Amino acid sequence: VSVTMALRSLPRLVPALQRAAPAWQLLQAREMSTAYDVGKSTNIKWHEGAVPTETKEALMDQRGCVLWFTGLSGSGKSTVACTLEHALAERGKVTALLDGDNIRHGLNKNLGFSADDRQENIRRIGEVSKLFHDAGLITLVSFISPYRRDRDAVRARLPPGRFIEVFMKVPIDVCEQRDPKGLYKKARAGKLKGFTGIDDPYEEPLNAEVVLEAYDPSGKQYKPELLAEKLLEYLESKKLLTGKN
């Protein structure tokens, strides 16, 4: 009797088995794929997530992207990034804010400010920002990131149009007047070595997607809210604030 019942139910099982076949074949292929080396990591292979980025973007009604704020210390990177994050939250958008000083409290606390450590600092945060992008988040990254090659390396890790370089084009004399942490004063007094803009170079972006300046043509200082609004307009123009195709 049990055999007869099993035979009767077979037609209903066939479609389900056919649907499961591609997934099973994919799993088999993954198991059979050869592991490889990446840098110093050996015998590894990439595993795709079960939920595509596009599905996550549709759920949040936005596109994953990275806004990379770069500029001298005191140029207003963190202030504008925080202001923009509040504006995005008011619109119901999901964000992540990665600040240079904050990251050095944990993930990058073992790095100093030598050229090699600065490069590794940006490499790590670039990989973190890519993970957030892949999860569909609008990621705001506020780092001096003085070297052009390091910023370009992060750009290369993201799909076209998803890395948005935001250059805070503020003259060093203005940054030095602000000097929120007193670092320029220390650097000028010789108490702080390797400080960007004083005795370490800052390489300005050549083709930043967005350039934000400190003052309007009349000499009036821009408010952070206005600069954040300019960034919102950019995101809207690129259809990054919607998850719909």
Backbone bond lengths (Angstrom), bond angles and torsions (degrees), N, CA, C in turn:
res aa  C-N    CA-C-N  psi(-1)  N-CA   C-N-CA  omega(-1)  CA-C   N-CA-C  phi
1 V - - - 1.462 - - 1.524 110.35 -
2 S 1.343 115.59 -44.23 1.458 118.98 -178.71 1.522 111.18 -61.80
3 V 1.362 116.71 -36.55 1.462 120.35 178.57 1.519 110.02 -65.02
4 T 1.346 115.59 -41.90 1.458 120.22 179.70 1.525 110.99 -62.27
5 M 1.333 116.88 -43.90 1.464 121.09 179.65 1.528 110.57 -63.87
6 A 1.338 116.73 -38.83 1.460 120.03 179.73 1.514 111.03 -64.78
7 L 1.356 116.31 -40.49 1.458 120.09 178.98 1.529 111.18 -64.83
8 R 1.367 115.48 -38.33 1.457 119.03 179.52 1.530 111.84 -65.88
9 S 1.330 117.03 -34.00 1.471 120.17 -178.01 1.522 112.47 -82.65
10 L 1.333 118.08 -11.02 1.455 121.85 -176.18 1.528 113.37 -57.00
11 P 1.357 119.40 -44.21 1.475 118.67 -179.62 1.528 112.74 -57.83
12 R 1.338 117.02 -32.99 1.465 119.02 -179.92 1.525 111.60 -74.48
13 L 1.328 116.86 -25.91 1.464 120.74 -178.07 1.521 112.85 -81.70
14 V 1.323 117.10 -26.31 1.468 120.31 -175.01 1.527 112.95 -57.66
15 P 1.370 119.27 -49.92 1.476 118.02 179.24 1.523 113.16 -57.68
16 A 1.337 116.60 -40.58 1.463 119.72 -179.67 1.522 110.73 -64.49
17 L 1.335 116.13 -40.87 1.459 119.66 178.29 1.517 111.55 -65.23
18 Q 1.348 116.21 -37.61 1.460 119.90 178.53 1.529 111.05 -65.37
19 R 1.357 116.35 -38.59 1.461 119.68 179.15 1.529 111.01 -67.78
20 A 1.322 116.42 -34.31 1.460 120.48 -177.55 1.525 112.50 -78.02
21 A 1.324 117.18 -20.51 1.459 120.87 -175.21 1.520 113.93 -57.59
22 P 1.369 118.78 -49.08 1.476 117.57 -179.81 1.517 113.31 -58.30
23 A 1.330 116.57 -41.40 1.462 119.87 -179.80 1.524 110.39 -64.26
24 W 1.340 116.30 -41.28 1.452 120.36 179.32 1.532 110.89 -65.23
25 Q 1.340 116.23 -40.51 1.452 119.86 178.15 1.524 111.17 -64.09
26 L 1.351 116.19 -37.57 1.458 120.40 178.30 1.522 110.95 -64.21
27 L 1.343 115.74 -43.11 1.460 119.55 178.26 1.519 111.02 -62.28
28 Q 1.345 116.02 -40.76 1.459 119.41 178.27 1.517 110.85 -62.40
29 A 1.333 115.78 -41.75 1.466 120.10 -179.26 1.518 110.91 -63.36
30 R 1.342 115.56 -40.35 1.458 119.21 179.02 1.525 111.20 -63.65
31 E 1.330 115.61 -42.00 1.456 119.37 -179.08 1.534 111.00 -65.04
32 M 1.341 115.70 -31.94 1.450 119.94 -176.84 1.530 112.23 -86.42
33 S 1.358 116.66 -15.51 1.465 119.36 -176.72 1.522 110.26 -64.59
34 T 1.336 114.95 148.60 1.460 121.26 -176.42 1.519 110.37 -82.34
35 A 1.313 117.34 134.73 1.459 121.55 175.06 1.521 108.92 -72.26
36 Y 1.332 116.40 160.84 1.459 120.86 -176.71 1.525 109.18 -145.61
37 D 1.325 115.86 178.19 1.466 121.73 -178.12 1.523 110.15 -108.86
38 V 1.339 115.97 142.23 1.461 122.33 173.34 1.519 107.39 -131.72
39 G 1.337 116.96 111.99 1.452 119.79 -175.91 1.517 110.20 60.88
40 K 1.318 115.94 -126.19 1.461 121.27 179.02 1.529 112.08 -90.24
41 S 1.327 117.16 -3.74 1.469 120.99 179.09 1.520 109.16 -86.91
42 T 1.319 116.69 127.06 1.466 121.29 -176.52 1.521 111.08 -115.12
43 N 1.331 114.40 154.06 1.464 122.56 175.32 1.525 112.58 55.27
44 I 1.323 115.76 52.09 1.456 120.62 177.94 1.527 109.44 -123.34
45 K 1.316 116.52 165.79 1.464 121.29 173.40 1.511 108.48 -154.32
46 W 1.315 115.13 152.39 1.462 121.75 -176.47 1.524 110.50 -78.94
47 H 1.346 116.33 135.74 1.463 121.60 176.41 1.520 108.77 -114.99
48 E 1.313 116.65 118.29 1.459 121.32 179.16 1.524 110.22 -69.70
49 G 1.333 115.75 143.06 1.455 119.95 176.37 1.519 111.30 -70.82
50 A 1.305 115.53 156.25 1.465 119.32 -177.62 1.521 111.72 -74.19
51 V 1.341 117.37 -26.76 1.465 121.64 -177.97 1.530 108.67 -110.14
52 P 1.328 118.24 115.18 1.469 120.90 -178.09 1.529 112.14 -63.15
53 T 1.328 115.93 154.76 1.467 121.36 177.64 1.518 110.74 -56.85
54 E 1.332 116.70 -39.77 1.463 120.47 -177.91 1.525 111.61 -60.22
55 T 1.330 117.04 -36.03 1.467 120.46 178.85 1.525 110.31 -67.55
56 K 1.320 116.87 -42.02 1.465 120.89 178.39 1.521 110.79 -64.61
57 E 1.339 116.32 -40.14 1.464 120.41 178.24 1.518 111.18 -62.48
58 A 1.319 116.26 -41.09 1.461 120.01 179.18 1.526 111.37 -64.25
59 L 1.328 116.75 -38.19 1.466 120.84 179.40 1.529 111.37 -64.26
60 M 1.351 116.69 -36.33 1.462 121.18 -177.40 1.527 112.82 -94.59
61 D 1.333 116.00 -5.75 1.465 121.92 -178.16 1.529 111.10 54.91
62 Q 1.332 115.11 54.43 1.459 121.45 177.34 1.523 108.19 -164.19
63 R 1.329 116.61 170.66 1.461 121.55 176.98 1.530 109.11 -112.02
64 G 1.311 115.24 138.06 1.447 118.69 175.33 1.523 110.29 -66.93
65 C 1.310 117.23 134.03 1.459 121.10 179.14 1.525 108.64 -159.10
66 V 1.330 115.67 167.08 1.465 121.81 179.64 1.526 108.85 -126.36
67 L 1.324 115.66 118.26 1.462 120.51 172.40 1.514 107.13 -97.10
68 W 1.323 115.95 114.05 1.460 121.58 -173.74 1.529 109.02 -103.18
69 F 1.330 116.35 103.71 1.458 122.08 179.70 1.535 108.99 -84.38
70 T 1.316 116.65 120.32 1.456 121.31 179.80 1.524 109.66 -130.01
71 G 1.324 115.88 146.36 1.453 120.77 -179.10 1.513 109.57 162.79
72 L 1.318 115.55 173.05 1.453 121.03 -178.96 1.523 111.99 -64.54
73 S 1.324 115.81 160.24 1.458 120.23 172.67 1.528 108.75 -59.77
74 G 1.333 116.60 131.11 1.452 120.44 -179.34 1.515 114.19 88.60
75 S 1.325 117.41 5.71 1.470 120.23 -178.75 1.527 112.76 -81.92
76 G 1.337 116.77 -9.90 1.465 119.76 177.28 1.511 114.80 100.08
77 K 1.323 117.12 14.78 1.468 120.57 -178.41 1.525 112.28 -55.96
78 S 1.328 115.79 -55.31 1.467 120.62 -176.43 1.522 111.62 -65.58
79 T 1.322 116.36 -38.72 1.468 120.06 -179.35 1.523 111.29 -62.05
80 V 1.329 116.65 -47.33 1.474 120.42 -179.38 1.524 110.13 -69.20
81 A 1.334 117.69 -39.95 1.468 120.43 179.43 1.528 110.82 -61.41
82 C 1.333 117.12 -43.77 1.467 120.89 178.90 1.526 110.85 -64.87
83 T 1.321 116.63 -41.34 1.467 120.86 179.09 1.515 110.39 -63.04
84 L 1.325 116.32 -41.99 1.464 120.53 178.63 1.519 110.99 -65.27
85 E 1.327 117.20 -39.69 1.469 119.55 -179.58 1.531 110.63 -62.09
86 H 1.323 117.49 -40.87 1.465 120.54 177.25 1.529 110.70 -62.72
87 A 1.320 116.46 -41.50 1.468 120.61 -179.85 1.527 110.83 -64.78
88 L 1.321 116.66 -39.25 1.471 120.50 178.42 1.529 110.69 -68.60
89 A 1.338 116.88 -38.63 1.466 120.16 178.55 1.525 110.86 -62.48
90 E 1.321 116.64 -37.40 1.466 120.37 178.16 1.522 111.58 -64.00
91 R 1.311 116.50 -24.66 1.461 121.49 178.21 1.523 111.81 -91.11
92 G 1.331 116.27 1.55 1.454 120.39 178.41 1.515 114.16 81.98
93 K 1.321 117.18 20.41 1.456 120.98 -179.05 1.528 111.22 -92.69
94 V 1.329 115.58 148.74 1.458 122.11 -176.79 1.532 108.90 -97.89
95 T 1.330 116.44 125.14 1.451 120.80 -174.06 1.529 112.24 -129.69
96 A 1.326 114.38 167.76 1.462 122.06 168.69 1.517 106.19 -137.54
97 L 1.330 116.53 134.64 1.462 121.90 -179.73 1.518 109.20 -114.33
98 L 1.324 116.54 120.37 1.459 122.32 -179.17 1.526 108.02 -115.19
99 D 1.328 115.99 111.96 1.456 122.07 -176.51 1.531 110.33 -107.41
100 G 1.329 115.81 138.86 1.453 120.68 -175.47 1.521 114.28 -55.35
101 D 1.322 117.40 -48.03 1.466 120.42 179.94 1.525 111.33 -66.15
102 N 1.322 116.55 -41.63 1.472 120.20 -178.91 1.526 111.95 -62.70
103 I 1.327 116.58 -41.43 1.462 120.70 -179.03 1.525 111.24 -63.82
104 R 1.323 116.68 -31.93 1.465 120.22 179.81 1.531 112.23 -75.88
105 H 1.331 117.41 -4.77 1.472 120.33 172.87 1.533 111.34 -79.61
106 G 1.321 116.43 -19.13 1.461 118.63 -175.14 1.522 112.50 -138.25
107 L 1.318 116.65 -86.77 1.464 122.06 -173.88 1.521 112.85 -51.60
108 N 1.328 117.21 -42.79 1.467 120.23 -174.35 1.531 113.35 -112.84
109 K 1.312 116.75 25.69 1.461 118.75 -178.14 1.523 113.05 -69.63
110 N 1.325 117.39 -13.19 1.466 120.72 178.64 1.527 112.20 -90.98
111 L 1.338 117.57 7.65 1.459 121.51 -179.30 1.521 110.97 -108.85
112 G 1.331 115.55 142.85 1.454 120.70 175.76 1.514 110.81 -100.45
113 F 1.339 116.75 -143.33 1.459 120.40 -176.07 1.526 112.40 -126.19
114 S 1.320 117.21 22.88 1.457 120.52 171.66 1.528 108.20 -70.03
115 A 1.333 116.21 167.08 1.465 119.56 179.85 1.529 111.04 -59.33
116 D 1.332 116.84 -41.49 1.470 120.29 -179.79 1.526 111.37 -66.97
117 D 1.328 116.43 -41.67 1.465 119.70 -179.89 1.527 111.04 -68.61
118 R 1.306 117.72 -37.09 1.471 120.66 176.56 1.526 110.24 -62.08
119 Q 1.340 115.67 -41.27 1.461 119.66 178.73 1.527 110.93 -62.99
120 E 1.333 116.52 -45.40 1.457 120.25 179.57 1.527 111.31 -66.48
121 N 1.311 116.89 -35.68 1.460 122.09 176.75 1.531 110.61 -56.60
122 I 1.318 115.88 -47.82 1.463 120.34 -179.09 1.527 111.39 -73.10
123 R 1.328 117.27 -36.36 1.472 119.23 178.42 1.526 110.90 -60.09
124 R 1.335 116.04 -46.60 1.467 120.01 -179.08 1.525 111.25 -61.87
125 I 1.322 115.83 -48.71 1.465 118.13 -176.27 1.522 110.53 -69.38
126 G 1.332 116.22 -27.65 1.463 119.21 175.09 1.515 111.50 -64.55
127 E 1.331 116.25 -41.11 1.464 119.79 178.56 1.528 111.12 -68.19
128 V 1.334 116.75 -38.36 1.467 119.52 177.27 1.525 110.40 -64.04
129 S 1.317 116.49 -43.52 1.467 119.57 -179.44 1.524 110.92 -64.66
130 K 1.332 117.33 -33.27 1.472 119.84 176.62 1.529 110.79 -65.51
131 L 1.329 116.61 -40.40 1.470 119.78 177.55 1.531 110.79 -60.47
132 F 1.330 116.51 -42.59 1.467 119.91 177.89 1.522 110.53 -65.53
133 H 1.329 116.52 -40.14 1.476 119.84 176.29 1.519 110.50 -58.35
134 D 1.338 116.14 -46.42 1.468 120.33 -178.14 1.527 111.68 -63.65
135 A 1.337 116.69 -24.29 1.470 120.79 177.40 1.528 111.26 -84.72
136 G 1.339 117.10 -0.67 1.459 120.84 176.98 1.511 114.96 90.09
137 L 1.329 117.84 9.28 1.462 120.71 -177.41 1.534 111.76 -85.44
138 I 1.326 115.32 150.81 1.460 121.94 169.81 1.526 105.65 -87.15
139 T 1.321 116.39 110.81 1.463 121.72 -170.80 1.528 110.46 -105.70
140 L 1.323 115.76 126.11 1.456 122.07 -179.47 1.525 107.73 -107.81
141 V 1.324 116.89 117.72 1.458 122.42 -176.03 1.522 108.76 -114.96
142 S 1.323 116.48 120.29 1.466 121.80 -177.91 1.520 110.05 -116.29
143 F 1.334 116.03 96.23 1.458 123.18 -178.18 1.528 108.91 -138.17
144 I 1.322 116.65 141.52 1.468 118.57 174.11 1.521 109.28 -55.75
145 S 1.321 117.28 -44.69 1.476 124.23 179.29 1.529 110.84 38.32
146 P 1.339 116.92 70.71 1.464 120.80 -169.60 1.523 116.40 -71.32
147 Y 1.355 116.76 -20.68 1.457 118.57 -173.51 1.526 111.32 -100.09
148 R 1.317 114.84 127.87 1.468 121.52 -175.83 1.526 111.82 -60.89
149 R 1.334 116.76 -39.73 1.468 119.44 -176.82 1.526 111.60 -63.38
150 D 1.335 116.79 -33.21 1.460 119.93 -179.62 1.528 110.60 -70.54
151 R 1.322 116.75 -41.46 1.468 119.52 177.91 1.524 110.58 -65.99
152 D 1.334 116.30 -39.81 1.470 119.87 179.08 1.525 111.22 -65.42
153 A 1.328 116.97 -32.26 1.465 120.15 178.71 1.521 110.86 -66.31
154 V 1.333 117.22 -37.36 1.469 120.73 176.54 1.522 109.28 -67.51
155 R 1.317 117.32 -43.64 1.463 121.01 178.38 1.527 111.18 -55.02
156 A 1.326 115.48 -42.12 1.466 120.49 -176.95 1.527 112.61 -65.54
157 R 1.317 118.03 -19.57 1.463 122.13 -178.93 1.531 112.30 -83.32
158 L 1.335 116.81 -9.85 1.462 120.70 -175.70 1.523 110.97 -113.42
159 P 1.342 116.77 155.87 1.461 119.65 178.17 1.530 111.05 -63.70
160 P 1.319 117.99 155.14 1.465 121.22 178.60 1.528 111.71 -54.86
161 G 1.308 116.16 134.95 1.457 121.13 178.03 1.514 115.20 84.83
162 R 1.325 117.85 -4.69 1.469 120.19 -177.28 1.536 112.52 -102.46
163 F 1.319 117.37 -7.18 1.473 121.53 174.06 1.523 107.37 -107.50
164 I 1.313 116.28 117.55 1.460 121.35 -176.00 1.524 108.34 -116.62
165 E 1.314 115.95 105.56 1.459 120.63 -179.76 1.527 108.95 -81.43
166 V 1.325 115.44 121.82 1.467 121.83 -179.49 1.533 107.49 -111.73
167 F 1.313 115.84 107.47 1.461 120.74 -177.33 1.527 109.72 -93.37
168 M 1.332 115.47 115.97 1.464 120.83 174.95 1.530 107.40 -83.31
169 K 1.321 115.37 91.65 1.462 121.80 -174.05 1.529 110.08 -84.19
170 V 1.313 114.64 81.14 1.464 121.44 -177.17 1.526 107.63 -120.60
171 P 1.334 118.49 124.34 1.469 121.13 -178.63 1.519 112.10 -57.92
172 I 1.327 115.80 149.75 1.456 120.12 -177.02 1.525 111.75 -62.77
173 D 1.335 118.10 -31.15 1.459 118.55 -179.67 1.525 111.54 -66.58
174 V 1.345 115.94 -33.20 1.463 120.05 176.38 1.527 109.77 -70.20
175 C 1.328 116.55 -44.68 1.472 120.57 178.16 1.528 110.45 -60.03
176 E 1.320 115.31 -39.24 1.464 119.41 -177.96 1.527 111.27 -70.11
177 Q 1.319 116.98 -32.63 1.463 120.33 175.74 1.521 110.66 -66.33
178 R 1.324 116.02 -38.50 1.468 120.12 179.92 1.534 109.57 -70.89
179 D 1.325 115.68 -53.56 1.470 124.12 178.07 1.536 112.72 33.16
180 P 1.358 118.39 61.38 1.471 121.12 -173.00 1.527 115.09 -60.72
181 K 1.343 117.08 -26.49 1.467 120.06 -178.90 1.531 112.72 -110.05
182 G 1.321 116.61 5.96 1.458 119.92 179.33 1.516 114.13 69.85
183 L 1.340 116.92 20.30 1.463 120.36 -175.15 1.523 112.48 -78.78
184 Y 1.320 116.78 -35.54 1.466 118.60 178.66 1.532 110.15 -63.67
185 K 1.313 116.25 -39.99 1.468 120.83 178.99 1.522 110.50 -61.37
186 K 1.322 116.81 -42.90 1.465 120.76 178.20 1.525 111.01 -65.27
187 A 1.347 115.90 -41.95 1.461 119.86 -178.92 1.521 111.20 -65.01
188 R 1.314 116.67 -41.82 1.465 120.27 179.14 1.523 111.46 -64.99
189 A 1.320 115.76 -30.34 1.472 120.34 -179.84 1.520 112.04 -84.71
190 G 1.333 116.99 -0.61 1.456 120.84 179.55 1.511 114.07 79.61
191 K 1.332 117.07 11.78 1.461 121.16 -179.09 1.534 112.63 -90.16
192 L 1.323 116.03 -7.98 1.461 120.45 -178.43 1.526 107.93 -136.51
193 K 1.316 116.25 112.95 1.457 121.31 -177.29 1.529 111.40 -96.49
194 G 1.328 116.13 152.84 1.463 121.30 177.49 1.505 113.15 69.96
195 F 1.337 118.05 31.26 1.465 121.07 -177.69 1.530 109.59 -88.51
196 T 1.317 115.65 126.67 1.464 121.70 -176.17 1.521 111.35 -58.85
197 G 1.330 114.23 128.46 1.460 120.16 178.61 1.514 112.96 96.93
198 I 1.330 116.77 -19.68 1.469 120.80 179.62 1.523 110.02 -107.04
199 D 1.338 117.07 -66.83 1.461 119.22 177.27 1.529 112.20 -124.88
200 D 1.313 115.89 19.40 1.462 121.81 173.03 1.530 106.62 -140.93
201 P 1.336 118.06 139.39 1.472 120.00 -171.54 1.522 114.51 -75.59
202 Y 1.328 115.01 153.99 1.463 121.92 167.77 1.516 107.05 -121.83
203 E 1.319 116.26 121.85 1.469 121.57 -178.87 1.522 109.41 -97.25
204 E 1.313 116.01 109.72 1.464 120.74 -178.11 1.530 111.32 -65.20
205 P 1.315 117.51 146.30 1.464 120.38 175.43 1.531 110.82 -61.13
206 L 1.314 115.69 145.79 1.463 120.14 179.04 1.521 111.85 -90.23
207 N 1.336 116.22 -33.25 1.471 120.06 -176.83 1.530 110.35 -142.30
208 A 1.315 116.94 56.51 1.466 120.28 179.15 1.527 110.36 -64.18
209 E 1.339 115.51 142.36 1.469 119.07 177.54 1.524 111.67 -63.37
210 V 1.328 116.34 -36.92 1.466 121.32 -178.99 1.521 108.92 -134.16
211 V 1.330 116.42 132.19 1.466 122.24 175.61 1.529 107.99 -118.24
212 L 1.323 115.88 121.72 1.457 121.50 -179.74 1.527 109.39 -113.54
213 E 1.311 116.10 126.17 1.456 121.03 -179.21 1.519 110.28 -105.62
214 A 1.337 115.28 164.15 1.469 120.43 -175.10 1.519 112.34 -79.23
215 Y 1.337 116.40 -32.64 1.466 120.33 -173.13 1.524 111.18 -128.63
216 D 1.328 115.61 149.28 1.459 120.49 174.80 1.533 108.53 -81.13
217 P 1.345 118.41 172.73 1.476 120.79 -177.56 1.523 114.28 -56.21
218 S 1.339 117.78 -24.93 1.464 120.61 -179.59 1.525 112.44 -84.55
219 G 1.345 116.47 -4.95 1.454 120.48 179.82 1.513 114.07 94.00
220 K 1.328 117.09 4.72 1.463 121.23 178.86 1.528 109.55 -84.83
221 Q 1.323 116.22 135.34 1.464 120.21 -178.02 1.522 110.80 -73.40
222 Y 1.341 114.69 134.24 1.457 120.23 178.07 1.528 109.76 -71.18
223 K 1.326 116.43 142.43 1.454 120.98 174.14 1.531 108.85 -84.45
224 P 1.338 117.74 149.70 1.469 120.59 179.86 1.529 112.75 -56.24
225 E 1.328 116.68 -34.83 1.465 120.37 -179.25 1.527 111.47 -62.94
226 L 1.331 116.40 -37.08 1.460 120.21 179.64 1.530 110.70 -70.40
227 L 1.315 116.54 -40.21 1.463 120.29 178.03 1.529 110.83 -65.65
228 A 1.338 116.11 -39.03 1.466 120.17 176.95 1.524 110.52 -64.42
229 E 1.325 116.90 -36.78 1.466 121.05 178.98 1.531 110.41 -64.29
230 K 1.324 116.84 -37.68 1.462 119.98 177.09 1.530 110.95 -62.07
231 L 1.321 115.44 -38.47 1.466 119.52 178.81 1.523 111.30 -69.66
232 L 1.320 116.77 -37.28 1.466 120.16 175.96 1.523 110.61 -61.23
233 E 1.309 115.89 -41.75 1.462 120.12 178.89 1.531 110.59 -62.74
234 Y 1.322 115.70 -39.04 1.465 118.97 178.02 1.525 110.60 -63.77
235 L 1.329 116.71 -47.66 1.466 120.63 -179.63 1.519 111.34 -60.05
236 E 1.313 116.86 -39.85 1.460 120.94 178.77 1.527 110.51 -65.71
237 S 1.328 116.47 -42.16 1.467 120.31 -177.97 1.525 111.68 -64.24
238 K 1.322 116.70 -27.56 1.466 121.75 179.46 1.529 112.33 -95.02
239 K 1.346 115.56 6.40 1.472 121.64 177.98 1.536 112.17 58.13
240 L 1.326 116.17 38.19 1.455 121.47 179.05 1.539 112.04 -94.40
241 L 1.324 117.06 -5.33 1.464 120.77 178.76 1.530 111.76 -101.72
242 T 1.300 116.09 18.80 1.451 121.43 174.81 1.516 109.22 -139.34
243 G 1.327 117.00 145.13 1.451 121.21 178.73 1.513 112.68 -97.95
244 K 1.345 115.81 4.60 1.461 120.35 -177.92 1.523 110.40 -87.58
245 N 1.324 115.10 144.97 1.470 119.88 177.99 1.514 109.77 -77.84
